[in-house]
Amino acid sequence: MARDPRGTLTTLQKYITQPATYAAVRTALIPTHLLPLSVVLKGAKNLGRTIGNARFNKKRVGQAIDRIEIAFPDYSYDQRRELVMKAYEHFLMLITELIVTPRLLSEDAWTDYVELGNLEPAMRPLLDDRPTLLLTGHCGNWEIIAYTMALLGFNMHAIYRPLDLRPADQWVRQTRSRRGLDLLDKFGVMRAMPALMEKGEAVGFVADQNAGDRGLQVPYFGRLASSYKSIGLTALQYDANILIGQARRLPVTPGADQTMRYRIEVVDQFTSEDWKDQPDPLFYITARYRRSIEQMIRKTPEQYLWMHRIWKSRPRHERLNKPFPDALKNKLAALPWMTDEELTQIIDRSERDRAYMAKHKITHFK
């Protein structure tokens, strides 16, 4: 049985500290519910830029700027820094939106805040008997996708990391479940997955986090990134449909008040028909969903959380200061979309990373 890393609460925490903290948080959030949404979002946007420019945040901002240089090498330093500031603005607005979403998104009013893009091709996979894996990244508003699909009547489940503040965690679960969205504890999800897959249910993942040293290394913005094997293994075992999409924040009309408005779009979708003839189906699935997430980020880079350590865990050959493996090169070359130029760039980047780690005697990147 998976253990909750939050641990067991002491009596003091359970009956005094956590309830008091939760009460203080709810009190502080009262203006979020009383003031006009445009005012609240404007304040959150300004706060985001203030935090981004704060002296205590200088190191984190610098690391985010370095990551953007890898993803967008043609951007100037000023462009990269401004992109980080916009990402902070988006993130603080997103936090505000997550608080008010249960109140604003209802069966009658959700269309005031969300519009549906090219979802017609996605309807059939969600309606057939096979299970579906809904994948997205930390780009746009990842919660609104599953929330909206639940409002449309689909049985939706989403992988969720429990909040350390237990009363707040209970509030999140209750408010989402009222709209038909079932949050699955990420620390015990593997126990729940088999039954859901066998029933043909849809399960959502935010799939762009660093997967650690045991993750599968696939390309991400021209650099190998540790990615979750579990998604591909689940798809292979249960013959699942895979849908990759995002809820993209729509720009505000010049002169208009800031509001919450998103467009849900499908970036990619594929099934076993696409991977069954691949030499390494697991590698293909993982590389394809990572590529799709990269595509959505390229469309709206200001809505991505560049603060995440997305290239932290490195491939084994880089950590051991060994040449690029032929087996990995062959897997990359076999990907249908891989070009000779892209393959050369990935290998060159890996070689530079290997040399840097050997020189500085490190095994991971910040």
Sequence and secondary structure as in RCSB ss.txt:
>XXXX:A:sequence
MARDPRGTLTTLQKYITQPATYAAVRTALIPTHLLPLSVVLKGAKNLGRTIGNARFNKKRVGQAIDRIEIAFPDY
SYDQRRELVMKAYEHFLMLITELIVTPRLLSEDAWTDYVELGNLEPAMRPLLDDRPTLLLTGHCGNWEIIAYTMA
LLGFNMHAIYRPLDLRPADQWVRQTRSRRGLDLLDKFGVMRAMPALMEKGEAVGFVADQNAGDRGLQVPYFGRLA
SSYKSIGLTALQYDANILIGQARRLPVTPGADQTMRYRIEVVDQFTSEDWKDQPDPLFYITARYRRSIEQMIRKT
PEQYLWMHRIWKSRPRHERLNKPFPDALKNKLAALPWMTDEELTQIIDRSERDRAYMAKHKITHFK
>XXXX:A:secstr
    TT    HHIIIIIHHHHHHHHHHHTHHHHHS HHHHHHHHHHHHHHHHH GGGHHHHHHHHHHHHHH TTS
 HHHHHHHHHHHHHHHHHHHHHHHHHHHH  TTTGGGTEEE S HHHHHHHHSSS EEEEE SBS HHHHHHHHH
HTT  EEEEE   SSHHHHHHHHHHHHTTTEEEEETTTHHHHHHHHHHTT EEEEE  S   TTSEEEEETTEEE
EE HHHHHHHHHHT EEEEEEEEE    TTS     EEEEEEEEE HHHHTTSSSHHHHHHHHHHHHHHHHHHH 
GGGB TTS TT B  HHHHTT    HHHHHHHHHSTT  HHHHHHHHHHHHHHHHHHHHHT SB  
